[in-house]
């Protein structure tokens, strides 16, 4: 079953939680979502990828470029991925750092 892309923003914890498939179409929405979240929070952001079920290269590109832009603006984006998850495997392959939890 295909799970469409959606997200929740926990402003208090500064965590953007992504859900579903980050396919090519969702990648554009993902870029906009991350940009709005970083603008609204005006500081560091964690992106929780624990509920992501599909993440091809366009989505990885969005994540990598968003992290670079945040760094240029003096902020940090931290990726969160559960061990063995699709996101953890892809982040590792692409040499993008992540943490296993926010605890």
N, C-alpha and C positions, 0 to 999 in steps of 0.2 A: 504494500500500500504506500502510495506517495503521500508524504507529509509536507504540505506547503510551508514555505519560509514564514516565520513569525518571530517576534522578539518581545521581551519584557525589559524595561529599564528600571532598575532599583536605584533611585537617585541617592538615597541615604547611604547605601553601601558602595555607590559608584560602580555598579555592575550591570553590564548589558548581557542579558541571557538570550542566546540564539536557539531557535528550534527549527527542526525540519531540514529540508533539502536546500542547500545553497547552490542551486543550479545556475546556469548562465543568466537566466532572466532575474533570478533573485540577487545576483551579484551587484547589479545596479542599485537595487533597493538596499542591499547591505552597505554599500559605500555611502549612500544618503543617510542611512540609519546611524552609522558610526560617526559621520560628520556632525549630524544634529546632536547626538549624545555628547560628543566632546565639546561642542559649542555650548550646550546647555549646562554642562557640569563645570566647564572652564578649568579642568584639571585632569588628573590621572583617571584612567578608566580600566576596568577589568572586563574582558570579553569571555564569557563562559560558553564554551563550545560543547558542553557535555550532552546536549540534546540534539546535536547536529547529526543527521543520518546520511548526508551526501555532500561532498565538498570537492568539486573539480578545480582545476587550475585557475579559472577566473576568480573564484572565491579566495583562493590562496593569495592571488595577486592583490586583491582588495585588502585583505588582512595585512599583508606585508607593506603595501604602500601607505595604509592608514597608520601603521606603527611608525613608519619613517616620517610622515608628516607631523605626527604628534611629537616625536622627538625633536624635530626642527622648531616646534613651537614651545619647547620646554616642558612638555608633558610626557607621560609614560602610558603606553597601552600594554597590559599584561594579558596574555592568553591563558585560559584555564581549560585543561582537558584531562579527562579521566584516563588512567593508565589503560592501554590496550584499545582505546576508543579509535574510531576513524580519524577524528581530529588529531589525537595524539600521534598516530602513525604518520599522518600527512605533515604535521608540523615538524616532526623529527626528520622526515625525508627532505623537507625544504629548509632545514637548519633554522627554524624559527623557534626561539625559546618559549617555553610555557611552564606553568606550575600545575601541579595535580589537584590542588584545592586552594581555597582562600583562607583556610583555617590557620 
